[in-house]
Amino acid sequence: MFVTGHTGFKGGWLTTWLLEMGARVAGYALAPDTRPSYFELCGLGRRMATIIGDVLDRPALERAIISSAPEVIFHLAAQPLVRRSYRDPAATFAVNVMGTVNVLEAARRHAPRVKSIVVVTSDKCYENREWPWGYREDDALGGRDPYSASKGCAELVAAAYQRSFFEAPGSAIASATARAGNVIGGGDWAEDRLVPDAIRALGRGESLILRNPGSIRPWQHVLEPIGGYLNLAERLGVEGKGWAGAWNFGPGDDSVVTTADLVNRIFAAWGDGSWRTAENSEAPHEARCLNLDCNKTRQVLGWRPRLTMEESIRFTVDWYRRASECDADGMYACSLDQIRSYCRARDGFPTSAIREN
């Protein structure tokens, strides 16, 4: 099992779930870029094989994949922030596009054991027309800001590799892309993200400043799409290329709410907190409405979200509360407890193709 971006928020949760399932996991990523971080708070560095490296360093990445000899690759390493992409568009395109090229090229040339690759992109890969209904997997790709455009480009790269190389006779690799909406959960400390900003404001005893309180987003707990990634990787590995292509992983309709509504619910669960609207009218453009149509994923893959908005918020708030009280072993145990609780809320989760490698 090979995970790029395992030192990040979503990559850390994926790695924790894989370890819980008994998988042998190797991670390749830059050092965590936040303090604190999920990776450090849960002590993941001593629980798995960790290689600190850049996906833009193709020789180092190839050596890591060759030495790990994985059957499954999850590619999550990315520059994940919209506002940072405005400040450094060149680096955003380099990491999100060429990083994806390097991972797929390394798998194609140097990883004969690989059976499945899941490339994690974003719901922002779509050409957003601000319409109220969800985007489907065959809708046009695009992106007004550098981050969104880079994710659309990553989708094109993954599709080109699948059609040009992985579908060729003799190739054992099947690849797919996974497009998820906004995720919440314990351990996210990124800049300019709603929940981390809310937790920081609570810690300082200050009001949270909301840039766009009326913006509508599909919110889901981080374990929801990760369960989908695992399901998808298993189908690719066991049943093959019929599962290749793009897949949306979004929440239920009750979890598509405004940023103000989400913050109010988080503060209610915490028992404290307030917010006010930002006065800066020169902030970079951000979409006001973005939603996913997940009918294909639910009907074909058999995946569907299991947590209500209230449960997602409770998981998130409980994790952050524990973070101020527990050491790394305690926080790792907290994450495992939430993963097990989530699995009990589902009709099982993938095991066979994942546990081996």
C-alpha positions, 0 to 999 in steps of 0.5 A: 500500500502506497499513499502520497500525501500521508502527512496531510489531513485526509491522507492521515485519516486514510493511513489510520484506517488502512493500518486499522485494517492490517495493511502494510502502508508506506507513505511519501509526502512532504513534512507536515506544513502545519503545527499542530498536524494530524500526522504528529498528534497521532504519532503516525511517523512511528506506526508506518514506513514514512518517506519525506519527499516531494512528488515533483522529485521524480527519481526519489518518488520512483525509488520510493515506489520501487522499494515499497512494491505496492499493489495499491496506490492512493495519490493524495499529495497536493496543494489543497488550498484555493486562496494559496493558489492565488498567491502561488499559482505556478507551484499549485499547477506544478504539484497538482498536475506534474505531481500526478503525472509523476505518480502515474508514470512511476506506476506505469514504468516501475511498479509491476505489482500495482493493480489499482490507483486512486487519484484524489482530486476535488469537486472543484474540478468542474466548470462551476456555473453556480447552478443549484443542482449537482455536477455529474462525472461527465460534466465539463471540467474547468476552474476559475481559480488556479487550484480548481483549474489544476484539479481539472488538469489532474483529472485530464492527466489521469484519464489520459494515462488510463486510456493511453497506457492502463487500458492497453493489452498487458497492463494490469493497472486500473485507475480512477479519480475520486472527487469529493466535496468539503470535508470536516473532521478532527486534525485539520489545521490548514490555513483559510479553512472554515473548521480549523479557523473556527477552532483557532478562534475558539482557542483564542476566545475571538469571533470567527471572521467569515468571508462568505457566510451565505456560500453553499457547500456540501459538507461531509466528515472526512471518513465518508469519502475515505470509505469511498476511496477504499471501496473504489480501490478494492473494486479496481484491484479485484474486478479490474478496469470496468471501475476505472474513470471518475467518481463523485463522493458527496454528502446527503442533501441535509449536509448541503448548507451555508458556511454560516449554518455550519459554523453555528452548529459547530459552536452550538456543539462546542458550547461557545463561539461567535462570528462576524462577516469579513469587511474586506471586499477585495478577497479573491473570488470563491464559488457561492454554490457547488454541489455534486450528483452522486447517483453513479457512485451510489447506484453503481459502486454501492457507496453512500454517506452514512453520517448525518450532519449532526454526527459529523459535527459531533465526531469533529468537535469531540476529536478537537476537544480530545486533542488538548487532553491526550498524547499521541497514543490517546489521539490515535486511539480516538481516531480508531474509535471514530473509524470503528464507530463509522464502520458500525454505521455502514454495511461493512467496508472493504477488506480483502483487496486492501489488507494484503498490501 
